[in-house]
Amino acid sequence: MTLFIEDDAPVIVQGMTGHQGMTHTARMLKAGTNIVGGVNARKAGLDVTFPATRDGEDATIHVYASCAEAREATGAEASVVFVPPRFAKAAVVEAIEAGIKLIVVITEGIPVADSAYFVELALRHGVRIVGPNCPGLMTLASSDETHGVNLGIIPDGIVGRGPLGLVSKSGTLTYQLMGELSDIGFTACLGAGGDPIVGTTLLEALQAFEADPNTKAVMMIGEIGGNAEQDAAQWAAEHMTKPVVAYIAGFTAPEGKQMGHAGAIVSGGKGTAKDKKEALEAVGIRVGRTPGQAADIMREVLAGIER
């Protein structure tokens, strides 16, 4: 198991029949993800055919009226949510109450109060949420006989299996660092999301990578705003046995201006990239000034491990 889900785990897609849901369900199937159903109460009973999956065959996916019905029929263990912001809270709550144990919420623009509600509910039910407002979670197959899991919008085919873990607040930078380190490879890549409240923090991702025996080092991508990077760094300094390399986006960001994500705002001189870099370096985490420099640092770190 790598980061919250087994190879070939059964997955449902909430909002599968919408434009984004259809587009990314097709892509996830081509990546080898075991998608076993869609959920849309208004289109329940529909069968949707997606052409040319990873195995070269078409896949017909049934649409269920609810997560509970889908889980009972398919044994689904995870859900990917492609639901508009105003309906996202209800969709996530439905998945939690149906017993889905991993929920990846791609939707951007969910009200913070709604996110706070379903993140707290998930904690009480022992459910793992990734996101919201994130690119998702991709795990690389742990053997030649299985498929990994691609949940969300992370492009497949960029990287193969390798010793690195990656966690990022930024979707675009997730893809960039994957590309920069594609010759090395990853166990899993997780987009934590950049909203003020997320279901899986940078710290929790580090805990998961620390517990994974196949992950040898972790790339952590942060950005201005909040203190998630500092919290993660403090935990890593006290508990982590594996090296962490970081990149922080936003060294030129002006104070008081939101930059990209809802959580990416510097206020009162706190949460700057400079502050975060200093805090991380103070506990021994090396920080690149650019994605390319961060990748070069990771290569140095891995070379030191191998010696």
PyMOL commands that set and color helices and strands:
alter all, ss='L'
color gray80, all
select helices_A, chain A and resi 19-30+41-43+67-74+85-97+112-125+171-180+202-211+228-239+273-282+291-306
alter helices_A, ss='H'
color red, helices_A
select strands_A, chain A and resi 11-14+35-39+47-50+59-64+78-81+102-105+128-130+136-139+149-152+161-168+186-191+217-223+244-249+286-288
alter strands_A, ss='S'
color yellow, strands_A
deselect
rebuild
show_as cartoon
